[in-house]
Amino acid sequence: MTFPAKRIILSSMSTTIDGHLKPLRQRAPASPPPTSRRVSIDRCVDLMATRYQWADTTRVNARDYLARGRFLAFCNARGIETVDQLSNEAVLDFIGDVRDRVGVSRNTLRRYRNYLRRLADFCATTPGFENPYFTSSAVPNAPKEPRRRRSDALTHSEEQALVAALVGHRRDSLIVRVLLACGLRVSELCALCVDDVKLTARPPRILVSKGHRDMTKSGVDRQVTFRQPYARELVRDLEAWIDRHRPASLHPDLFISERSSSGEPITVTAVQQMLQRASLRAGLRPIHPHLLRRTWATRLADAGATVTDLMQQAGWSSIEMVTVYYAGSEERAIERVAGLRVES
């Protein structure tokens, strides 16, 4: 009596399995990608995204630049519907239109060039999409323009206004003047200890050591001195700060937080916020600590400091950093070069 029951159970199980497998058995094989270059640019972008495994953001950006907007309107006006109808002449006309007539930004023009090159490379390396009239080498490069210098250094009037706005704020005034006189990074300033300040040396100096919280960016110890016109008054005020006015603290740090009752060291965020309040009080643009470092480098370079001296005092490991931080005017450089007397 048990055998028929087993056959019924097995029969129902096979029916259930067949029911689950039936959709799988009826699934149609995946259609192969098209091998003809007579496809739309939008479809070609999808094929490129699949081959190169683009992220969703890159896929959307490529579609916006190639299959929509200005390029789509340009193709519709020229009667271009498929990839095989593209040509180098059409691409050059489009680049010229958006650059001269529309006047897009350099970044937008660069993205158009990049995506058009990727499209041309895809067509050249995909069987069936070859188009000798559309090549990536025909997409013009962006002309290099002279780098526009930003006002990355405080002017003399701004520097004086910032220092004057902190008169009466002993600690904050010391912090700003040390940054302007020594060119320290804000992390280096916050990690300074009392023993790092050598005011009795001639000339007076500050030791910047990697041993304090690994604060040096380059990992190299260095000694920095005070630039003019801050040297004399700054040495005097630092001596008074260390001997009499520095709050009592169990920490050896030079600058102590005013909001901490336990004498905690000052933080980078606190220095940034203090500078923002000081610049607002002085009626200046928002000032950040690194702007004072750029001002220090610019003042020393204008005064005649050599590149080697700047690299050693600032802790830079490459000469390129000097050009990045120097924010002097081109007119002043032209006047200095024109005034040089060179023996023939």
N, C-alpha and C positions, 0 to 999 in steps of 0.2 A: 504493500500500500504506500510505502514511502517513495518508491522510485518515480511514479508519476508526479508527485509533488516536486521532487528535485528537478524533473524535466521542465515543469511549469516555471520554477524559479529561474533556471538557467535561460529559459526562453524569454522571460520578461527582462532579464539582465541584458541579453543580447539585443533586445528591442530598444532598451534604454541607451546602450552604447551606440547603436546605429543612429539613434535620434541625435546624440551629441556630435557624432562624426559626420552626419549628413551635410551640415553647412560647410565643413571643411572640404569635403569631397566635391562640393559644387562650386568652390571658389575658383574663379577664373585666374589664369596665370597673369602675372604682372606684365603690363605692356612695356615693351622696350622703349628707351628714350628715342626721340626722333633723330633721324640721321640726315635730314635735309636741312639746309640752311634757310629754307623758306619758312621760318617761324617768326613770330612777333618778338619784339625786343623784350616785352614783359615776360614771355615764356623763356626767352634766353637768359634773363636774369635768374629765374628759378633754377634753370639747369646749372648756371654758374654757382649759385648758392649751394646746390647739392654736391657738385664736384669739389668745391673748395671748402666745404663744411663751414660756411659762414654762420656767424651768430645771427639771431633774429634782428638785432639792431642794424647790422651791416646789410642784411637782406632788404630791410625796409628803406635804408638810405640809398642803396643802389637802385631800387625801384623808383624812389622819388626823383633821383637825378637822371635816370635813363628812360623810364617808362611813363613819366608824368611831367607836369609842369612845362618849363620852357623848352626842353628838348623834344617832348611829345608834340607841342605846338609847332616847333620848327619842322619836325618830320611830317606832320600832317600838311603843312603848307607846301612842302616839297614833294608830297605824294609818296613818302617812304613809309611802308607798312611792315616790311620784313627785314631781317638782318642782311640778307644778300643784296638789298638795295642801298646799303650804306656805302659811302665812298670817302676817301680822304678829303676830297674837295668839299663835300658837305660838312664834314667835321670841322675843317678850317673855317668855313663860313659861319658855322654856329659859334665857335670859340670867338671869332671876331665880333659877332653880333652881341653876345653877352658881355664882352669886355668893353667894347666901344659904345654901342648904342644903349644897352641896358645899364651898363656900369655896375656890375656885381662886385662884391668884395674879392680880395685876393684869395681868401680861404675858399669861398664858393667856387671860384674859377679853378683852383687847385683840385677840388673834389671832382668837378666835371672832367678834368684831364685824367685823373686817376681812374675813374670808373670807365671812361672811354678806352683807355689803354687796356684795362682788364677785359673789357668786351672784345677788343681786337685780338688780344692774346688767346682768349677762349676760342674765338673763331679759327685762329690759325692752328691751334692744337687739337681741334675736334674734327674727326673725319666727317666729311659732308658739309662742313661749314666754311671751308676755305674760301676766302674772298681776296684776290690779289689787289683789289682796288680799295681795301680797308685794312690798314696795317697800323700797329701801335707806334711805329717810328714816325708816322706822319702827324701824331698829336703833338702840338708845339709845347715846349717847356715854358714855364713862367719866367719872364725876364727878372733878373735879380736887381733889386733896387737898393740904394744905400740905406743902411740901417738907420732908422730914425731914433735919435737919442731921446730917452725919456728924462724927465727932471727927477732923477733918482738920488739927488743930493740936495741938502738944504742950502739955500742961498745964505749969504752972510747975514742979511737982515733977519731971515727966519731963524738962523742959529742963535743970534743975539736975543731975539724975542722969546725963544723957548727957554733959554737960560734965565732971562729976566723974570719970566712967569713963575719960576720956582724959588725966587728969593724969599727967604723965611721958612722954606721947607728944607731943613738941613739934610735929611737922608735922601730925599728925592733929588735935590740939587746935586748932591754928590754922585748919585747914580748917573744922571744925565751927563755931567761933566766928565766922569770916568769913561763913559761910552764914547763921547766926542773926542776925548784926549788920547785914548788908548786903542780905539777901534775894536773892542772886545765883542765877541758874540754874546747875546743875552744869556745863553746858558753858561758861558764862562764867567760872566759877571756874577750870576746867582750862586756859583760854586766857589767863588773866591773866599779864602780864609784870611784871618787877620795876619797870620804869619807869612802870607804870600806877598804882602805889601812891604817893600824894602825902601823906606823913605830916607834912611841914612846913607844909602849908596849914592855914588856920584857917577852919572846922573841917577835920580831916583827911578825905581822900576817896580813892576808887578810881575810876579812869577805865575805863568799859566801852565799848570801841570795836569797831565792826564790822570794823575793819581786821585783826583777829586771827582768821584762819580763818573769817571770816563768822559769828562766834559769836552775835551778837545776833539774837534771833528776830524783832524788829520792824525790824531794819536801821537803828536810830537810835542814835547815840552818846549816852551819858549819864554823869553823875557821881553816885555814891552815897556816902553818909557812914555812919558807924557809929552804931547806936542804943545807947542805954543798956540795961543796965549794963555793956556790953562795951567802950565807947570807950577809956577810959584804959589799961587793961591790954592791950587788943588792939594799940593803937598801940605800946606799949613792946615787946611780944613780936614784932611784925612788924619793928620796927627791929633787934632782936637776931637775928631769923631772916635778914634780908637781909644784915646786916653780918658775922655770925659763923657761923651754923649752917646756912645753906642749902648743900646739897652742890654741889661744883664741876660745872659743866655748860657745854657749848658753846651751849645753848639759853637764850634770855632769859626763859623761863617762871618764874613765882614758885614753884610747887610742882613738885618733881622726884620721880620714882618712886624708891622705895627698893630695888626689885628690879633695876633697870637699872644695869649697871656703866658704861654710857656716858652717864649723866645725861639720860635721856629724860624728857619731861614726863609728869606724872601723867595718867591716863586717866579717863574717866567711870566705866568699869567698876570701876576700882580704888577710886574714892571710894564707889561703891555698896557694894562688898564691905567696905570699912573701916567704913562706917556699920552694916552688918549685924552685924559682929563687936562693935562698940562697944555697940549696943543689947542684944545678948545678954549682954555683960559687965555691963551696968547692970541687967539683969533687966527690960528693957522690951519692948514689942511691936516687931516688925520695923519699922525706920525707914528711909525712903528719902530722898534729898536734897531732893526737892520738898516733903516734909513740913516741912522747915526753912524753906523759902520761905513756905509757908502760915503757919507760926508767926510769922515776921517780920511779915507783913501783918496778922495778927490782933493782935499786940502793939501795933503802931503805931496801928491803928484804935481799939483800946480806950483808948489813951493820948490820943486826940483828934486824930490826924493827919487832914487833909482828904483828900477823894477825889482832888483834883488832885495833892497831894503824893505820895500812894501811886502814882498812875498814872505820874508823872514818875520817881520813884525805882525803881519796878519795871520800867519800860519797857513798860507796857501801852498799847495804842492805843484801847481802848474801856472805858467805865465798867462794862460788864457783868463784866469780869474782876475788878473789886474785890469784887463780890458772890460770885463763884465762889471766890475765895481767902480771903475773910473767914469764919472758922469760929467766931465768937463765939456765945455762948449767947443764946437768945431772952429768957430771964428777965432777963439783965443789960441787954439793950436795953429791956425793959419798965420796969425800975427807973430807968434813966437818963431815959427819956421822962417817966415819972411824976414825977420829981424836978425837971423843968424849970419855971422860973418865967416864965410868959408874961404880959406886961402886956396887959390888956384895953382 
